[in-house]
Amino acid sequence: MISSGETAGKQQVVSNYCFYGDYLAKKGMLEQVRDFFSQSGGKNGDVANHNYDKALPWPFDEEDYIDVVTGRVAREQLRAHPAEQPFYMMVSFCGPHKPYDAPQRYLDMFPLEREDDFILPEGQIISDEDKASLYRQRRSAKAMIRLIDDQIGETLDVLRERGMLDDTLIVFTSDHGDMLGDHFMIQKGVPWKQSVGIPLAVRLPGAAPVGENTAPVEISDIAATVLDYAGLDAQRVLSRSWPAYNDIIPSRSLLPVLRGEQERVRDFCFSESDFTEERIDGVSITSTPYWRGADGCRSNAWQTIITENSKYIKYLGYKLGKCRMRNSMICNAIRRSAKTALQMKLIAIRSNRHAAGCRTWWIIIRRRRKRGQLPVRQIARRRRTKGVIMCRVFVFW
């Protein structure tokens, strides 16, 4: 494993100390950057009229911007690693994420668009002032994505220059999207496409491109894909009873789809959120719904089953008949069994806009097996004595 440290995030660096915080401290910039992040927006709500992010441009040198530092450190580590040796590397890009603080050079690449195309609940109105904030944030989000694109391109160049690209599996994805005003919401934490719909692009060495595939996948499937590509039995590895967070993870390898052997590995995916940080001590989540642009009738916890064309949502603590929704569904029952739920009527939720990814990440895996070496699985079992495992993994998060 190639390791250099962990970056908590832009908001988190205000009150935490991480790899990026240490980098800033060594350059004498930590307090100035913390002040900037605090001034940029401070605490943000989840609805469009509690949106305090000012979308200020990054005021320091571009080389010190968090995602530029992340990309540069990744390339330094790659250049220092022997090209013929296996590796695992995870690199976490924080953007596009609040505070919306793209460097000015990248902001200049995108005009400020004032396109009033927000998808809103019936009767909901966004004020002109709130729209102006959202327009600035949309522009900065695009600029941050472009910056990350450049960092990814430079990293691929290093792999290409060192002869490591052709046998590297590349997976590009994200952990959540951003509402950016739709449904009168900002940020994440809701079961709608802009929040839960994320990009996933994969390049499998030696395999013909399979084109666009709209079958459901879960983020957990990437874990099984990594293990499968490394030659391990993913289901066995992910089905241990200890530790608790590794107890029978229902992930499925995507390699059969990438090789053109199957069209899908699952018919539906599952997503949930309980927004633990919003909980009130001593108060049940079902007794105190949190306002999410629906007159206080939707709770801060939900579960959803998503198929290729449809979605079934269970709001925990939902009050039947009180909410107004558009392009979504109201339900008063959901079976615990996913199979039973899928047999019930599913109502399609459609949106014309793609979600912008946040905390963009890749996974890159590289494996090479030489004559006379044990298979990866056997090496993994004997790694204490042999000290090697012939698998290369490179992850951008």
N, C-alpha and C positions, 0 to 999 in steps of 0.2 A: 504494500500500500504506500502511495505517495501522500504524505501529510504535511501541512504547514500551519494549520490552525482553523478556527471556526469564526465566522462572521455572524453576529446575532441579527443585524439589520439596522436600517437607518433610524427608525424610531427607538429601537432598543439600545442603541449606542448612547442615547441621552442619559440613561440611568444604569447601563451595564458596561462591563469592560470585556472586550472580545479581541479577536485578531485585528480587525479594522480599528478598534479603539486604541489598541497598542501601537498600530502603525501611525495613527494621528498623533498620539502622545509623543512618540519619538521624533516627530517633525514639529512638535510644539503647537499643534493645531487642534487638539482635542476639545478644549473649552470653546474655541471659536465655532467649530462645527456643531457642537452641542447647542450653542446659542442659536445658530442658524436654523437647525432642525426645529427647535422650540418655537422660534419666531415664524417659521413657515406655515404653521397651522395648529400646533399643539394638539390637544385631544380632539378627536373627530367623532361625530355621530355616525349613524347609519342611514340617515335620511337626507334628502337634498337640501332641506332648509336648516340643517345642522352641519353644514359643510364649511369648515374653517380653513381648509388648505388654500394657501395663497398662490400656489404654483409659481413660486419664485425661482429664477434660474440659479444654478450652482454658482456661488460667487468666488470660489477659489480656483486654483489651477486645475485644469481638466485631468492631469495625471493623478490627482488625489481623489477623484470621484470614486465612489465605492465600487462600482462595477468595472471601472478601468483598472483599479488596483487588483480586483479579483482576477480579471483576465490576464493581467501582466504576471501575477504570481503563478498562475497556472502554467503559463508558457515557460517561465523560468524553471519550474519543476520538471516540465516535460523535456526541456533541453538538457537538464542535468541527469536525466534518467537514461541508463543504457538502452539504446534502441532495440537491442535483441532480447531484452528482458521483459517478462510480463509485468503488468502494473494494474493498480486500481487507484483511480483518482476521482474525487468528487469536488466540484467547484460550484459554489452557490452565487448566482446573480440575484441581487435583491430587487431589481426593477422588473417591470414597471410597477412601482409601489409608492404609496404616499410616504413622506412628502413628495409631491410631484416637482422635482428639482433638476430637470435635465440641464446640462451645460448649454450656454447660449449658442454655441456653434451648432449644436444639434437642433435647438429650437428654431434657428434660422432656416433649417431645411424644410420646415412645415409652416405654411401660412395659418393664421388663426381662422378657423372655419366656424361660422355661426349657423350651423345646420340644426334646426329645431326638429329633430326626428326622434325625440324621446318616446319610448313606449311606456305609457302611463295607465294607471287604473282609471276607470271611467269617472270623470268629474274632477280628477286630480289636476292641479295647475302648478307649474314651476314658475316662480317669479323671474323677472328679467335679471335681477341681481344674481340669483342662484344659477340661472342659465349662463351668465357671463363667467362665473367661477368654473362651471363644468366645461365650458368651451376651452378655457385655459388649461384645465387638467387633461382634457382629451389631447390637446396639442402636445403637452409635456409627456404624456404616456406614449404617444407615437414617437417622440424624440428619444425617449429612453429605450424603446424597442429597437430603434435604429442603432443606437449606441451599442446595445447588446449584440445586434447582428454583426457589427464591425468587430467586436471582441471575439465572437465565434469564428468569423472569417479568418482573423489573424491566428487563432488557435489551430484551425484546420490547416493553415499554411505551414505551421510548425510540424504537424503530423506528416504533411506531404513532403516537406524538405528532408525529414529524417527517415523517409521510407516506411512510415508507420500507418499511413492512411488506408491503404488498400486492404489491410486485414483488420480493420477496426469497425466494430459495430457502433453506430451512432443513433442515439434516441434523443429526440428533442421534445420536451413536454413542459408542463407547468403544474402547480398544485391548486390554483384557483384563478378565477377571472376577476373582473371588476364591473360593477353595475354602471358606474359613470352616469347616473341620472335615470336610467330606465327603471320602471316600476316605482319611481320616486325614491330610489335607493342609491347609495354609494357604497363602495368597497365590496365586501363579500358576505358570506354567512347566510345566504338565502338559496333556495332550491331551484333557481331559475337559470336558464341557459347561459346568460352573461356571466354568472358566478360559477356554476358547476361545469359548464362546457369549456374544455381546455384543449389546446392543440396537442397533437401527437404525430410526430414524423419520425420514421425509422429508415435507416440505411443498413441493410444486411450484406456484408461482403460476399461476393460470389453468387448472389441471388438476383434474378431478374426483377425489376420493379413491378410491384403488384398494383400500382395505381392507388386511387383514392378508395378507402374502405370506410363505410359509415356504421359498421357493426359496433356495439357498445364494448368498451373496455374500462377497466378500473386502474387507478394508479398502482394498486397492489400487484397488478399483472406484470408490471415492469420488474418487480423482484423475482418472480418466477422466470421471466425471460432471461434475466441476467444469470441466474443459477443454471438454467437449461443450457444456455450458450457456453457456460463454463464446464459443462459436462456433469453437472450434479443433478440428482433427483430432486426437483424443486418441491414436489409435494411432501417428500420425506423430510427435507430440511425445514420446511415451513409448517410442519405438523407436530412439533414437539410440545409437550405439556408444560415445559418450563423454558425460559421465563414467561410470565403471564402475557406479555405483549407479542409473544411469538407462538401463541397457542392456536394452532390450526388456522393459519391465515388462508382465506379462500382465493388465492391468486392463481392465475393460469398463464402459462407461457404463451407468448405471441409468435414464437418461431414457426409453428405450422401455418399461420396466416402469412408471415413474411416469406416463406418458401413456396407459397402458392398451393399448399396441400389442403387448406381449409379456408372457408370464407369468414369464419368467426370462431371464437373460443368460448363465447357466452352469448345468451339471448337477451340478457338484461344486466345492468349494473346497479349497485346500491350505493347511496350516499346519505350521510346524516350529519347533523350539527346540533350541539346543545348549548353553544355559546356560554361555556362555564364561567367565563370572566364577567358575565352579566348577571349571574345568579345572585339572589339576595339570601343571606344566611337565614335559615329557618323558614323560608317561604318556598313552597313547591312550585316547580316550573309550570305545573298545570293550573295553578291558581292565580298566577300573575303573568298574563300574556304581555309580551313586549311589543311596543308599537313599531311596526315595520311598514308604514304607509298604508295601513288598513284599519284605521279608526281604533287601534288598540285591540283588535280581535285576533291577531296572529301571535302565537307564542314565540319565544326565543329558542325553541327546539323543534326539530323536524326530522323526518326520515322520508326518503324517496326511492322509488324503483324506476329506472329509466330504461326504455327499450329504444330501438332504432328510430321510432317515430312517435313515441308516446311517453308519458310520465305519470306516475301515481304518487301523490304527496300525502303524507300524514303529518299534520301539525299537532304537536303535543300541547294540549291546552287550548285547542281551537274552539271557539264558540260558534256553533252552527247558526247560519242565517244572519249573521251580523256583518259580514265582510263583503266588500265590493271588490271584485277582481276582474281583470281583463287579460286575455291570453293566458289564463291559468285555470285551475279547477278547484272546486270546493268538494270536499269529501267528508263524510262523517264516520267512516269505518275503514279499517284496513286489517287484513288478516296478518297474523305473524308469519305465516308461511308465504314465502315469495311465490311459490308455485300457485297457490290459491289466489294471491293478489293479481297475478298475471292473467288468470282466467276471468277476473272481473273486468268490467268495461274500463278501458284506458282512454283518457282524453288527451289528444295531442296538444302540445304547447309549442307554438312555432314563433320564431323571431327572425327577422331579416338581417340582424346584425351578428357578426361573429364576436366572441368574447376575446378581449385583450388579455393575454396571459400575465400573471404576476409571479414573481420569484421564478423566473424561467430557469429550466435546468435541462441538461443533457445527460445521457449515459453513454459512454463509449467503452466498448469491451474489445479486448484484443487477446487472441489466443494463438499460440504456436507450439506444436508438439514435435520434438525431434526424435529421430530413430533411437530406440532403446529406452526411452523414457516411459514411465508408468502413465496410464491414463489419468486424467485430472482427478477423477473420483478417488482412485487409489492413492494418489499423491496427497489429496486433501486429508485422507484418513491417517497418513503417515507423516503429516507436516511437522510434527514435533521432532522427528528424527531426521527427516530429509531437509526441512526448513524451506521448502519451495512448493509452490502451486502454480502450474503453468497456465495461468489465466490472467488476462489483462483487462482491467475495467477502468474506465475514465468517465466520471460523472460531473456534469455541470448542474448545479441546483440554483 
